[in-house]
Amino acid sequence: MALNESDPGDPDPAGTGPGRVEYLSATVDRIAKILVVGAFGTGKTTLVGAVSEIRALHTEETMSEASTGVDDLAGLDHKTTTTVALDFGRITLNDQLVLYLFGTPGQRRFWDMWAGLAQGVAGVLVLVDARRLTDSFEVLGQLEEHGLEPFAVAVNQFPDSPDHPPEALRAALDLLPETPLVYCDARDRASTINALKVLIRHALARATSPTSLTAPGRSQLP
């Protein structure tokens, strides 16, 4: 299935602009559930909000003193909220294909939710912060433990991110040669759509049955 390279909608990450699309086009005959995972503070909520063509659903709560000493805020001086359940958004990639995005909580204590959220996924986008690469090791381990594949790794480019070449990142994250690795800015809609397209192309190449991408009436979405 060819992917449309156009950038639909408007870049309003809050979901309030006039370009937001509320209803699916009648031409849509394929949908895919995509899981967006990553360590605490890698930008998952930002990514879902930036790319969603509908008003994104967020379950963020203000961080309290209870998280002191539990959540590692090193390098995250301005972070005051955290996802406690999920983020949800939708993006139409072309006339036929729509993605439903489910963002997971980053803290380890919430990872039990992954099993439910992962049901029926067509692919997983792993968001990585190159400033805190070691935080992503356990996330990748969780994918292996739950048998979640195919997946692609998107390196979120923060203003102070180190300039690691792709081969160094692949080695550090112990990625297989066929696992896609891309750079993105989770705040930028076009950049995020490109990362999702890379994942979908990988998923289509790996697909072994038509159920990987299903028609709306046969959706595996919960």
N, C-alpha and C positions, 0 to 999 in steps of 0.2 A: 504494500500500500504506500503510494507516494505521499509525502507530507507537504502541505502547503507552506511555503516559506513566508507568507504574509504575516503581519503582526496585527491580529484582530483586536478590536476594542480600543479603549483609551487607557493611559498608564496610571490612572488614579488608584493608588494602592488601598485607599480606604473604602473603595467600592461605592462611592457616592456620585461619581461623574455621570454625565448624560450618555456616555458611550457604553455603559454597563448593559449586558444582555441578560434578561431574566429567564427567557424560555429557550428551549432547544429548537434548532432549526428542524424542519420536517425532513431535510435531507440526511440527517444524522442516522447512521445505521450501525455504528460501532462505538462502544464506550469502553473505557479502561479505568480500573481503580489503581491509583498510584499511591504508594506509601512514601512519605517524606520523613526520613529519620536523620538523626545526628545527635551529637553530644549536647549537653547543656550550653546554650548561648551561641549556637552556630548560625542562627538566623532562619530557622524553619518557619516561625510565625511570620516573619517579614516576607519570606519568599512566597508563602501561600497568599498573603494579603496583596502582594505586588502583582501577582499574575492572575488572580481570580477575576473572572468576568461578572460574577455575582458578588454581592456583599459577603465577604468571607466570614465564617463563623470562627470565633476564637474563644477559648476557655482559659483566659489568663487571670491570674490573681496576683495581687501585690505581695511581694516577698516579705516575710515577717521574720521576727527574731528567731523563730523556730528553725529557720534554715541556716542560721549562723553556725559555721563550722561543719555544715553538711554539704551545702552547695559551694563549689569552688568558684569564687568570683574573680580569680586572678585574670587580669586583662579585660574584665567586664565591669569596669568602674561605674558605668552609667546604667547598668541593668537593674531595674526595680520590679519587674513582673516576670512571671513564669507560667508556662502552659501546664495545666494540671490534668487535662483530659485529652483534647485533640484540637487541631485546627482543620477547617474544611473549606475547600474552594472548588471552583470548576473552571476549566479552560477549553474552548473549542479550538482545536488545532487546524482543522480544515472542514469542508462541508460534510464530511462523513464521520469524523473522529472527535470524540469529546473525552477529556480526562477529568475524573473526579479525584481531587487531591486530599489525602488524609495525613496531616502532620502529627507526629507523635511527641509526647513529652520527652525532654532530654535527660532528666535526672534518672539515675538507676532505680530509685525506689518506685518509679512509675512504669518500669519496663514490663511488668506483668500484663499491662494493657495491650502490649504489642500483639499477642496471640489473637485477640479478638479483632483488632484493627487490620491485621494482615490477611484475614480470610478473603479469598477471591482476588488478591492483588495480581495485576499483570506485570508489575515491576516496582522496583524500589529506588528512589533517589536518595543517596547518602550525602548529606551536607557536611562539609569538613571545614574547620578553621585551621589554617596552616600555622597560626601562632600557637596552637595547642593541639598538635597532632596526636600526642599520646592519649588525649581524651577520646579519640575516635577508634582506638584499638578495640575497646570493649564493645563498641557499637557494631563494628564489623564482626566481632565474635558472636554477637547476638543474631546477626543475619545467618551465620553458619549454623548456630544452635537451632534456630527455628526453620532452617531450610528455605530461607527467603531469597529467591532469585527469579529472574535476572535482576541485577542492580548495576547502577552507574554511580560514580563518585563525582560530586560537584564541589570544587574548592571555592568557598565564598571569599571574595577578595575584600578584606577590610582595608581601611586606609593605611594601617601600619603592618599589613601582612608581609612576611618575608618573601623574597623573590626566589622561591624554590623552583627549579626546572621540573617538568613533568616526570622525567625518569627518576629523579630523587624522591619525589612524592610517591611514585608507584612502588619504589623499593621500600620506603619507610612504612607504607601501609600494607605491604606484602600483597599487592594486587596481581591477579592473574593477567597474562598478556592481553586476553580478550575483554577484560573489564574496562569499559570506557571511563576516562577521566577527563573532565572539562573544568575550566575556570568560569566563574560567574560572579555577578554582583546581585545578591538577593533582593536589593532594593530596586533593581532595574528590570522592567517587565520583559524587554526584548532579550536580555541576557538570560533570564530565567527560562523563557520559552525555548531558547536554544538548548539549554541543559535538558529540558524535558524531551525535546525532539531527539536528542542523542540517546536518551534512555529508551524511548519508544522504538527507534530504529534497531537498537540492540535487542529489545524484547521481541520485535517482529522477526529478527534474524534467528532468535533462539526458539521461537514458537514451534511447538510440535503438534498442536491441534488448534482448530478454530475457536475453542473455548477460551483461549488466552485473551482474545479481544472479542467481546460478545455484543450481539445486538441488544438495544435497550430493553426489549421484552424478555430477554433471557439474562438480564444482568445478575452478576454475582454480588452486587453491592448489598451490604447488610440493610 
